[in-house]
């Protein structure tokens, strides 16, 4: 392996768009990410749409769609759950 061609492996600060930050190691001193473990839907259990260019709103507006959850009431979902069992 050649000596002196590899970048330094230093501690870096990772900053998320949600405001959370933590320390890690990388060849760059600072990293900025859109989603971290404190705001990712898998870890929080909440759905979050990351749309920086308005694509979701444009799609909904173009096709006249509503939210997927607004069509059904809680009673409908309970009935469907009982029917499956």
N, CA, C and O of each residue as an XYZ file, in Angstrom:
340
protein
N       0.846     -1.173      0.000
C       0.000      0.000      0.000
C       0.894      1.239      0.000
O       1.839      1.325      0.784
N       0.597      2.198     -0.877
C       1.399      3.408     -0.970
C       1.199      4.278      0.262
O       0.098      4.371      0.804
N       2.253      4.894      0.681
C       2.208      5.787      1.829
C       1.903      7.210      1.370
O       2.384      7.647      0.324
N       1.102      7.931      2.156
C       0.855      9.346      1.919
C      -0.211      9.669      0.871
O      -0.380     10.840      0.532
N      -0.927      8.687      0.350
C      -1.953      8.992     -0.651
C      -3.363      8.996     -0.066
O      -4.300      9.447     -0.726
N      -3.529      8.508      1.146
C      -4.846      8.407      1.755
C      -5.157      9.657      2.572
O      -4.271     10.197      3.235
N      -6.422     10.128      2.530
C      -6.784     11.313      3.322
C      -6.799     10.979      4.818
O      -6.912      9.819      5.215
N      -6.681     12.019      5.621
C      -6.718     11.837      7.075
C      -8.112     11.427      7.515
O      -9.109     11.927      6.995
N      -8.177     10.515      8.476
C      -9.434     10.023      9.041
C      -9.620     10.741     10.368
O      -8.996     10.387     11.368
N     -10.490     11.761     10.372
C     -10.633     12.644     11.533
C     -12.029     12.539     12.117
O     -12.935     11.988     11.492
N     -12.199     13.078     13.336
C     -13.537     13.176     13.920
C     -14.305     14.253     13.171
O     -13.758     15.302     12.828
N     -15.596     13.976     12.921
C     -16.411     14.957     12.204
C     -17.723     15.156     12.939
O     -18.186     14.284     13.674
N     -18.307     16.314     12.726
C     -19.602     16.630     13.304
C     -20.652     16.401     12.226
O     -20.575     16.990     11.148
N     -21.628     15.551     12.509
C     -22.714     15.259     11.579
C     -23.928     16.064     12.041
O     -24.402     15.900     13.165
N     -24.428     16.943     11.154
C     -25.573     17.795     11.473
C     -26.753     17.394     10.598
O     -26.616     17.233      9.385
N     -27.911     17.234     11.230
C     -29.122     16.859     10.509
C     -29.997     18.093     10.278
O     -29.860     19.103     10.968
N     -30.885     17.995      9.308
C     -31.811     19.090      9.017
C     -32.784     19.328     10.175
O     -33.314     20.430     10.318
N     -33.026     18.298     11.007
C     -33.943     18.451     12.134
C     -33.297     19.181     13.315
O     -33.981     19.531     14.277
N     -31.986     19.410     13.245
C     -31.296     20.123     14.313
C     -30.429     19.225     15.181
O     -29.638     19.728     15.978
N     -30.555     17.935     15.048
C     -29.743     17.007     15.832
C     -28.328     16.956     15.268
O     -28.118     17.136     14.069
N     -27.374     16.711     16.137
C     -25.989     16.562     15.689
C     -25.292     15.551     16.571
O     -25.646     15.374     17.736
N     -24.299     14.889     16.005
C     -23.508     13.912     16.747
C     -22.127     13.819     16.116
O     -21.908     14.289     14.999
N     -21.214     13.218     16.832
C     -19.839     13.080     16.369
C     -19.631     11.697     15.773
O     -20.173     10.703     16.257
N     -18.844     11.656     14.724
C     -18.492     10.407     14.065
C     -17.080     10.566     13.511
O     -16.371     11.507     13.869
N     -16.681      9.661     12.651
C     -15.362      9.764     12.032
C     -15.516      9.705     10.516
O     -16.311      8.925      9.993
N     -14.753     10.532      9.822
C     -14.818     10.597      8.374
C     -13.556     11.273      7.850
O     -12.708     11.720      8.622
N     -13.449     11.338      6.540
C     -12.337     12.071      5.936
C     -12.671     13.552      5.796
O     -11.799     14.357      5.470
N     -13.934     13.916      6.042
C     -14.358     15.316      6.014
C     -14.622     15.782      7.447
O     -15.104     14.995      8.262
N     -14.324     17.019      7.769
C     -14.516     17.486      9.149
C     -15.968     17.745      9.525
O     -16.300     17.770     10.710
N     -16.855     17.943      8.523
C     -18.261     18.239      8.815
C     -19.148     17.624      7.744
O     -18.844     17.707      6.554
N     -20.260     16.998      8.175
C     -21.227     16.398      7.265
C     -22.613     16.955      7.577
O     -22.951     17.171      8.741
N     -23.414     17.187      6.537
C     -24.791     17.634      6.710
C     -25.696     16.624      6.030
O     -25.510     16.300      4.857
N     -26.690     16.123      6.780
C     -27.607     15.112      6.267
C     -29.051     15.610      6.382
O     -29.352     16.498      7.179
N     -29.940     15.021      5.568
C     -31.355     15.400      5.588
C     -32.130     14.643      6.654
O     -33.032     15.201      7.280
N     -31.788     13.376      6.867
C     -32.520     12.527      7.805
C     -31.528     11.777      8.675
O     -30.539     11.236      8.180
N     -31.798     11.746      9.983
C     -30.957     10.990     10.916
C     -31.851     10.025     11.698
O     -33.051      9.935     11.437
N     -31.276      9.319     12.639
C     -32.045      8.339     13.407
C     -33.062      8.994     14.344
O     -33.991      8.325     14.797
N     -32.909     10.272     14.640
C     -33.862     10.951     15.520
C     -35.093     11.445     14.780
O     -36.102     11.754     15.414
N     -35.038     11.528     13.445
C     -36.197     12.003     12.696
C     -36.627     11.036     11.584
O     -37.564     11.334     10.844
N     -35.964      9.898     11.457
C     -36.324      8.924     10.420
C     -37.619      8.215     10.809
O     -37.782      7.848     11.973
N     -38.549      8.012      9.866
C     -39.842      7.389     10.177
C     -39.722      5.988     10.792
O     -40.578      5.598     11.586
N     -38.704      5.243     10.451
C     -38.535      3.907     11.017
C     -38.333      3.976     12.526
O     -38.865      3.144     13.262
N     -37.576      4.951     12.985
C     -37.276      5.074     14.405
C     -38.337      5.856     15.171
O     -38.554      5.591     16.354
N     -39.009      6.821     14.520
C     -39.998      7.645     15.214
C     -41.394      7.061     15.153
O     -42.216      7.348     16.024
N     -41.687      6.243     14.144
C     -43.011      5.670     13.990
C     -44.003      6.624     13.351
O     -45.197      6.326     13.306
N     -43.543      7.757     12.857
C     -44.408      8.740     12.216
C     -43.994      8.896     10.763
O     -42.809      8.850     10.433
N     -44.984      9.081      9.897
C     -44.684      9.278      8.488
C     -44.259     10.716      8.262
O     -44.882     11.648      8.770
N     -43.197     10.887      7.499
C     -42.695     12.217      7.198
C     -42.314     12.240      5.722
O     -41.535     11.402      5.269
N     -42.855     13.188      4.976
C     -42.539     13.297      3.560
C     -41.441     14.341      3.405
O     -41.606     15.501      3.782
N     -40.326     13.908      2.846
C     -39.213     14.818      2.603
C     -39.315     15.244      1.145
O     -39.000     14.477      0.236
N     -39.756     16.465      0.938
C     -39.972     16.968     -0.406
C     -39.402     18.371     -0.487
O     -40.026     19.325     -0.023
N     -38.238     18.501     -1.066
C     -37.595     19.805     -1.116
C     -37.999     20.624     -2.325
O     -37.766     21.833     -2.346
N     -38.601     20.002     -3.338
C     -38.953     20.732     -4.544
C     -40.453     20.810     -4.793
O     -40.865     21.262     -5.861
N     -41.278     20.387     -3.850
C     -42.722     20.482     -4.007
C     -43.303     19.452     -4.959
O     -44.377     19.676     -5.519
N     -42.637     18.349     -5.155
C     -43.103     17.335     -6.103
C     -44.372     16.642     -5.636
O     -45.250     16.347     -6.447
N     -44.480     16.377     -4.334
C     -45.661     15.682     -3.817
C     -46.896     16.556     -3.989
O     -47.932     16.076     -4.447
N     -46.800     17.831     -3.628
C     -47.937     18.732     -3.769
C     -48.341     18.866     -5.243
O     -49.528     18.899     -5.565
N     -47.357     18.941     -6.121
C     -47.648     19.064     -7.546
C     -48.351     17.810     -8.069
O     -49.270     17.909     -8.883
N     -47.925     16.630     -7.605
C     -48.558     15.371     -8.006
C     -50.007     15.316     -7.525
O     -50.907     14.959     -8.285
N     -50.227     15.672     -6.260
C     -51.575     15.650     -5.691
C     -52.470     16.649     -6.426
O     -53.627     16.352     -6.727
N     -51.933     17.819     -6.708
C     -52.711     18.848     -7.401
C     -53.034     18.415     -8.835
O     -54.143     18.647     -9.316
N     -52.081     17.794     -9.512
C     -52.273     17.397    -10.901
C     -53.325     16.304    -11.047
O     -54.150     16.353    -11.959
N     -53.301     15.322    -10.158
C     -54.212     14.197    -10.273
C     -55.430     14.295     -9.368
O     -56.259     13.385     -9.359
N     -55.560     15.372     -8.610
C     -56.741     15.601     -7.788
C     -56.893     14.590     -6.672
O     -58.013     14.240     -6.298
N     -55.794     14.124     -6.142
C     -55.843     13.118     -5.078
C     -55.953     13.790     -3.724
O     -55.566     14.945     -3.542
N     -56.494     13.031     -2.777
C     -56.546     13.485     -1.400
C     -55.606     12.605     -0.592
O     -55.027     11.655     -1.117
N     -55.464     12.917      0.648
C     -54.633     12.106      1.522
C     -55.180     10.689      1.577
O     -56.395     10.489      1.573
N     -54.298      9.714      1.627
C     -54.731      8.321      1.633
C     -55.475      7.958      2.907
O     -56.190      6.956      2.938
N     -55.323      8.742      3.941
C     -55.980      8.434      5.201
C     -57.338      9.130      5.345
O     -58.137      8.755      6.203
N     -57.598     10.128      4.521
C     -58.835     10.883      4.686
C     -60.055     10.158      4.120
O     -61.186     10.500      4.467
N     -59.845      9.159      3.253
C     -60.969      8.462      2.629
C     -61.719      7.563      3.606
O     -62.929      7.375      3.478
N     -61.018      7.020      4.561
C     -61.605      6.027      5.448
C     -61.717      6.573      6.865
O     -60.827      7.268      7.356
N     -62.813      6.245      7.497
C     -62.978      6.635      8.886
C     -62.401      5.535      9.769
O     -62.019      4.472      9.279
N     -62.342      5.791     11.048
C     -61.829      4.793     11.987
C     -62.726      3.560     12.028
O     -62.246      2.442     12.212
N     -64.024      3.771     11.858
C     -64.959      2.640     11.871
C     -64.696      1.709     10.695
O     -64.749      0.488     10.848
N     -64.414      2.271      9.522
C     -64.131      1.453      8.347
C     -62.889      0.591      8.563
O     -62.865     -0.579      8.183
N     -61.857      1.179      9.177
C     -60.636      0.414      9.388
C     -60.845     -0.682     10.425
O     -60.249     -1.754     10.321
N     -61.686     -0.423     11.427
C     -61.978     -1.454     12.420
C     -62.762     -2.601     11.791
O     -62.499     -3.770     12.073
N     -63.734     -2.257     10.928
C     -64.513     -3.282     10.238
C     -63.626     -4.125      9.331
O     -63.781     -5.344      9.268
N     -62.711     -3.491      8.639
C     -61.812     -4.214      7.740
C     -60.880     -5.123      8.533
O     -60.562     -6.226      8.087
N     -60.446     -4.674      9.692
C     -59.585     -5.495     10.544
C     -60.311     -6.725     11.063
O     -59.722     -7.803     11.152
N     -61.594     -6.571     11.409
C     -62.384     -7.704     11.888
C     -62.660     -8.686     10.757
O     -62.681     -9.897     10.977
N     -62.871     -8.174      9.554
C     -63.178     -9.038      8.416
C     -61.976     -9.888      8.021
O     -62.149    -11.018      7.564
N     -60.775     -9.373      8.188
C     -59.563    -10.118      7.823
C     -59.289    -11.258      8.784
O     -58.713    -12.271      8.386
N     -59.687    -11.119     10.038
C     -59.378    -12.126     11.053
C     -60.234    -13.310     10.951
O     -60.092    -14.245     11.740
